[in-house]
Amino acid sequence: MSEARPLRSRAWFDNPDNIDMTALYLERYLNFGLSLDELQSGRPIIGIAQSGSDLSPCNRHHLVLAERVREGIREMGGVVLEFPVHPIQETGKRPTAGLDRNLSYLGLVEVLYGYPLDGVVLTIGCDKTTPAALMAAATVNIPAIALSVGPMLNGWHKGERTGSGTIVWKARQQLAAGEIDKADFIRLVASSAPSTGYCNTMGTATTMNSLTEALGMSLPGSAAIPAPYRDRQECAYHSGKRIVEMVHEDLKPSDILTRDAFHNAIRVNSAIGGSTNAPIHLAAIARHAGVELPLTDWQEVGHDVPLLVNLQPAGEYLGEDFYRAGGVPAVVSQLMSAGLIHEDARTVNGRTIGDNCAHAVIEDEAVIRRLEQPLRPRAGFIVLSGNLFNSAIMKTSVISDEFRARYLSDSNDPDAFEGPVVVFDGPEDYHARIDDPSLGITARTLLFMRGAGPIGYPGAAEVVNMRPPAHLITQGITALPCIGDGRQSGTSGSPSILNASPEAAAGGMLALLRTGDHVRIDIGRGTANILVPDDEIAKRRDALEASGGYRYPPSQTPWQQIQRERVGQLETGAILEGAEAFQRIAQEQGIPRDNH
Ligand SMILES: CC[C@@](C)(O)[C@@H](O)C(=O)O
């Protein structure tokens, strides 16, 4: 292995042209026991971007895994500098963890660029920790390998698998219908979290960790390993070893994050029944990597891909089953056999995804189906547009037979449905009124959630999946069409139409919708329209503008305010607009100026 270019860390620790500063940079890194020999011998300095903490239970196991990462780095001659990244715990952060992805991104960019790091191990896991890390690695463009923390073990309750998140939405219905009491509710939900790790369902975390592997940014076969398994420790060790080699090879995110790699990830997302948050995060990563990835690619490239993975919420099983059945490589190899994978895309191990997955086999066909026997023949997202919004997505793999029979069975137009709407302004409004009989909600009602987008909430909350009122649940109606400008948990089986852009708070048409209006959704044509005459809409818009526009709660923290001023819409990744102008910083900007 030859060194492709001088290590950037030498500009800090071994710069004969600027001994004044070299001394200052060295002395403080010696103070905890590192030696001159280590810092000046041309060894790569490798960061471990530590996302685990007590505030981040999903990623907390990285505190343990980091020991094995260190051993791998050391063994290959690297020097380790571990540092904390801003915590993002999806189920802990209020008002929403969606607010923190861009903050974590900004922080990590500053660290990766401003400190003496030649490469980095990105410790990923909970939903937004993954895109935040990949966005930053793409922006700075130093060698980077992602290490997933892995999902929790399977949850069980009375002999049945209880999956993270998915069981919460089900149990909320049971509680509302009076089938369980509050203590049962908590017991049932807690049963889904039996160990360290992130959601054991195909929620956003397993999705994003799987897509990271599909993008080529983590070792093949690594995404699905449950957090407590010994294999996870081994993977940590191999990731540590490999990042040192990557630095010597100068293998950077820009060599891996190509348009082909993103298209591979989109197809894998369809096959695994991945989260509706994936288009947002992939768009964000792509924009920071300088790759064109319009939302329409999700339908064009991903819709006709079959559902192969039988994991909740689209299926039955959980994370341990996915790993035992072969994980991402088994899925990729199936897709390869239909020509659905760009096999030449490079990955962090230096080989192509085609080479990595060519011989992967399915170990359990109940969990990962063969291409010839999919759970559904077409499982990707559809992208809708119309006078209600420029774009919104719908995850077709969670449209149940019951939902299809009720809404998509009109013999004249089997892909369309229309009905009166009930509009909620934020989740508080929904929780307060969903069971209010005066709303007159029936099985034909469409539920709308607005004020939940990147500006309105701020950060975009996971609140579009709304349960029907209790009186409908007791009649067996467990899902009404839900539409909104917010997000929804990847663990939700609700066939919602979500991520609507522009949101009400950004002047979107949703702000003009009123309870009682009729809306028509045509899934076949990909349209969503409010059936209200144009002159009435114009009147409403004038009135809204005269009243100062759509109202949402004021910012409570400086970051909420800053993010609101800069953030884009979900359709284009909800990144800080303008930040994407800074690309490949390590190459384009060189080494930052000295600090003294
Ligand atoms: C329960 C909430 C999560 C963590 O499941 C959700 O954020 C997701 O998967 O999208």
The ligand as an ORCA input file, in Angstrom:
! r2SCAN-3c Opt
* xyz 0 1
  C     -40.824      5.042     17.286
  C     -40.254      6.035     16.356
  C     -39.263      5.424     15.377
  C     -37.903      5.448     15.962
  O     -39.630      4.154     15.117
  C     -39.326      6.176     14.127
  O     -38.666      7.360     14.204
  C     -39.002      5.512     12.798
  O     -38.665      4.362     12.673
  O     -39.144      6.251     11.850
*
